[in-house]
Amino acid sequence: MAQQTLSSRQKKILSFIERFLDKNGYPPTIREIGEAVSIASTSVVNYNLNKLVERGYLERSPEVSRGLRLVKDSAQELPVRYADITSMLPVPLVGKIVASAPVPLPGEDFGYYYDTDDMIDVPQSLVASMPGDDLFALRVNGDSMIDAMVADGDIVVLKRQNIAHNGDMVAVWLRERGETTLKNYYNEGKRVRLQPANPTMDPIYVDATQVEIQGRVLAVLRTMH
């Protein structure tokens, strides 16, 4: 039987999945696919993914949000690589890391509650054997860490902790300023230097007593720019 022709929309979705897999090593979510190909409705994305499954391009694991496996690429050849969807760890995405109110951290101790819509699936390989209860994720707003390969819109996965070593990339709450920020941490005695990874930006110097570390970055989930 002749291969059914894919629609323009389905070709765009398949092409995006290929690029995303090649860049990240794991598949995109339905929301990420929709944003990339300008489809607002997740049900429309889901419909087209099912069509790609029917036509032999994809396999899906419906119980996993990143449960896509590329069977054939857009050239109808076997792909070079597959994404491992068998070891995905659900991690709460609790907000953005921005210079404003402190980001609420997950867990009852922090007075923050979330439902399944706030969860993202993170490859276990990116966070080693870290238990999911110790992890949370933030979407980055800004380019202060661009030279550390953390761009605007990317998601950082952090271990919840209140201490850091020099050179660690951390999310911190600056009490006096009433701001949160993502920077490299350096303890210089009575003050802390928060170093951006952007040559156009100056470091931030803060009284050590005014710095509250919220978490240390373990991994970066990149978005397509």
Legacy VTK file of the C-alpha trace (Angstrom):
# vtk DataFile Version 3.0
C-alpha trace
ASCII
DATASET POLYDATA
POINTS 225 float
0.000 0.000 0.000
1.308 3.447 -0.869
2.366 5.708 2.009
-0.354 8.253 2.814
0.672 11.851 2.230
1.127 13.930 5.336
-0.607 17.268 5.620
1.465 20.442 5.825
0.655 20.694 9.530
1.691 17.102 10.193
4.971 17.633 8.342
5.684 20.687 10.507
4.928 18.725 13.675
7.131 15.816 12.621
9.955 18.141 11.615
9.775 19.930 14.968
9.853 16.632 16.864
12.949 15.581 14.887
14.759 18.873 15.610
13.749 18.803 19.276
14.969 15.221 19.704
18.237 15.963 17.951
18.897 19.002 20.138
17.661 17.731 23.513
17.717 13.934 23.411
14.139 13.636 24.691
10.748 14.342 23.041
8.674 17.535 23.351
5.356 17.847 25.153
2.069 18.534 23.376
2.194 22.152 24.573
5.726 22.624 23.241
4.677 21.201 19.877
1.659 23.511 19.736
3.760 26.589 20.499
6.351 25.637 17.884
3.871 25.134 15.035
1.361 27.833 16.087
-1.490 25.548 17.156
-3.303 26.939 20.194
-5.454 23.863 20.831
-3.792 20.876 22.476
-6.592 18.677 21.139
-5.638 19.640 17.568
-2.012 18.760 18.301
-3.164 15.476 19.821
-5.288 14.701 16.737
-2.335 15.208 14.400
-0.016 13.168 16.607
-2.495 10.304 16.445
-2.498 10.611 12.646
1.306 10.353 12.657
0.980 7.237 14.824
-1.570 5.742 12.400
0.782 6.381 9.486
3.739 4.759 11.180
5.877 7.796 12.012
5.450 7.824 15.780
4.717 5.597 18.733
3.019 7.063 21.817
2.815 6.237 25.501
-0.337 8.145 26.522
0.370 7.962 30.247
3.619 9.968 29.819
3.557 13.647 28.824
6.710 13.257 26.706
5.706 9.780 25.580
6.680 10.082 21.913
8.991 7.715 20.068
10.126 8.534 16.546
9.726 5.505 14.272
10.414 7.161 10.908
11.658 10.635 10.101
10.185 12.952 7.491
12.410 11.381 4.824
10.803 7.994 5.672
14.108 6.644 6.949
14.909 5.151 10.339
16.000 7.892 12.765
19.537 7.960 14.076
18.429 8.201 17.691
15.489 7.393 19.908
14.338 9.133 23.052
14.245 7.111 26.247
10.772 7.677 27.678
10.929 4.833 30.155
12.737 6.805 32.862
11.017 10.177 32.994
10.669 11.857 36.381
7.720 14.205 37.076
8.955 17.527 38.489
6.796 20.518 39.520
7.217 23.639 37.366
6.560 26.288 40.014
6.939 29.525 38.053
9.459 31.874 36.487
12.808 32.988 37.828
12.346 36.755 37.565
13.255 39.915 39.482
9.981 40.253 41.404
8.178 38.450 44.206
9.892 35.310 45.539
9.119 32.125 43.637
7.053 29.733 45.797
8.722 26.371 46.199
6.889 23.046 45.978
5.758 21.122 48.999
3.490 21.619 51.954
6.278 23.098 54.064
6.356 26.034 51.663
2.593 26.520 51.569
2.516 25.780 47.846
0.238 23.273 46.181
0.206 22.144 42.557
-1.775 19.799 40.344
-0.767 17.657 37.378
-0.847 20.660 35.018
2.139 22.062 36.919
4.291 18.991 36.311
6.905 18.443 33.631
8.639 15.170 32.789
12.422 15.305 33.139
14.727 12.519 31.918
16.072 10.715 34.967
19.496 10.691 33.334
19.704 14.490 33.669
19.295 14.435 37.458
21.118 11.167 38.238
19.397 9.290 41.090
17.990 12.426 42.724
14.542 11.786 44.272
11.727 13.783 42.680
10.631 15.245 46.041
13.875 17.250 46.175
13.418 18.802 42.742
11.551 21.728 41.248
11.732 23.605 37.949
11.602 27.255 36.898
11.230 28.915 33.514
13.984 31.450 32.867
13.114 35.038 32.007
16.134 36.929 30.653
19.584 36.337 29.186
21.899 36.923 32.156
23.127 33.294 31.992
23.348 32.992 28.204
27.064 32.054 28.206
26.216 29.187 30.563
23.854 27.905 27.853
20.751 29.085 29.718
18.608 31.226 27.440
15.374 33.149 27.860
12.467 30.693 27.943
14.552 27.664 28.946
13.566 25.589 31.981
16.068 24.945 34.771
15.676 21.940 37.051
16.923 22.582 40.583
17.603 20.643 43.755
15.918 22.305 46.706
18.659 23.404 49.123
19.681 26.435 51.165
23.465 26.195 50.841
25.776 26.595 47.849
29.436 26.293 46.931
31.393 28.830 44.927
30.612 28.516 41.248
27.211 26.854 41.729
24.381 28.179 39.574
21.597 28.937 42.027
18.189 30.535 42.357
18.352 33.085 45.165
15.920 35.372 46.955
17.419 38.776 47.778
15.580 39.929 50.896
16.425 43.662 50.791
15.757 43.999 47.084
12.653 41.846 47.106
13.885 40.024 43.988
14.697 36.562 42.759
17.562 35.889 40.386
19.474 33.050 38.739
23.252 33.530 38.946
26.556 31.833 39.748
27.239 32.062 43.488
30.497 33.225 45.111
30.902 33.757 48.860
33.340 36.621 49.512
33.059 36.760 53.283
30.605 39.419 54.411
29.211 39.771 50.920
28.114 37.442 48.153
28.917 37.978 44.496
26.176 36.823 42.132
27.897 36.517 38.786
25.958 36.597 35.516
27.201 34.559 32.564
26.807 37.463 30.167
29.729 39.800 29.365
27.391 42.786 29.016
26.141 42.486 32.608
27.872 43.375 35.879
27.926 41.123 38.945
25.542 41.767 41.817
27.132 42.280 45.252
24.864 41.599 48.222
25.283 41.456 51.988
25.620 37.757 52.785
22.862 37.976 55.392
20.417 39.164 52.718
20.866 36.159 50.394
18.511 33.198 50.682
19.406 30.284 48.418
16.366 28.437 47.097
17.984 25.765 44.953
20.955 24.647 42.856
20.623 24.055 39.121
21.091 20.434 38.051
19.914 20.529 34.461
18.601 22.785 31.707
15.703 21.874 29.409
16.205 23.944 26.284
13.449 25.477 24.221
13.629 25.908 20.457
14.598 29.512 19.666
LINES 1 226
225 0 1 2 3 4 5 6 7 8 9 10 11 12 13 14 15 16 17 18 19 20 21 22 23 24 25 26 27 28 29 30 31 32 33 34 35 36 37 38 39 40 41 42 43 44 45 46 47 48 49 50 51 52 53 54 55 56 57 58 59 60 61 62 63 64 65 66 67 68 69 70 71 72 73 74 75 76 77 78 79 80 81 82 83 84 85 86 87 88 89 90 91 92 93 94 95 96 97 98 99 100 101 102 103 104 105 106 107 108 109 110 111 112 113 114 115 116 117 118 119 120 121 122 123 124 125 126 127 128 129 130 131 132 133 134 135 136 137 138 139 140 141 142 143 144 145 146 147 148 149 150 151 152 153 154 155 156 157 158 159 160 161 162 163 164 165 166 167 168 169 170 171 172 173 174 175 176 177 178 179 180 181 182 183 184 185 186 187 188 189 190 191 192 193 194 195 196 197 198 199 200 201 202 203 204 205 206 207 208 209 210 211 212 213 214 215 216 217 218 219 220 221 222 223 224
